[in-house]
Amino acid sequence: MTTVTPDIFRRAMSHFATGVAVVTARGTDGDRGATISALSSVSLDPLTLLVCLHNKSATCSAIEATGRFGLSILNSTQQDLAFHFAGKADGKSFEEKCEWHEDGLFFVRDALVQIGVEVVETLRGGTHEIFLARPVSVTMHTEESTLPLLYFKGAFDLAA
């Protein structure tokens, strides 16, 4: 057995393949977005999902300020968008990469699924905020041949 250190834990968890999504929100400082893989369905009654964001990120601050965000589940052709939204807040462009819905939320254009959500509860988990949220809208852009973008062993990969 190996003693668990942060590096060992990170490497072990990298073996859990996840989908890749982008969280977007409009804060007091403008539009914000972040790539995440910490996303899960929690409950069907009441409808609840969770996302985790680093508590010092601009996107986390925007969500805390508004209590709402857009969630875009990326398809296998959107690896460049995952990298774009994974960077620091400065330098991210939204106009060409996103679309705005009538409710004021915005999403990555052509994402596999777009879910508008309202925060129900916020929990602290070490360096991250855990947002429990209620889905209020869903748009699916799925075709039989469309695959999700996956994250495995520290890299983006096409779905098998």
Secondary structure, DSSP 8 states (H G I E B T S, - for coil): -----HHHHHHHHTTS-EE-EEEEEEETTEEEEEEE--EEEEEETTEEEEEEEETTSHHHHHHHHHSEEEEEE-BTT-HHHHHHHHS-STT---TTTEEE-TTS-EEETT-SEEEEEEEEEEEEETTEEEEEEEEEEEEE---TT--BEEEETTEEEE--
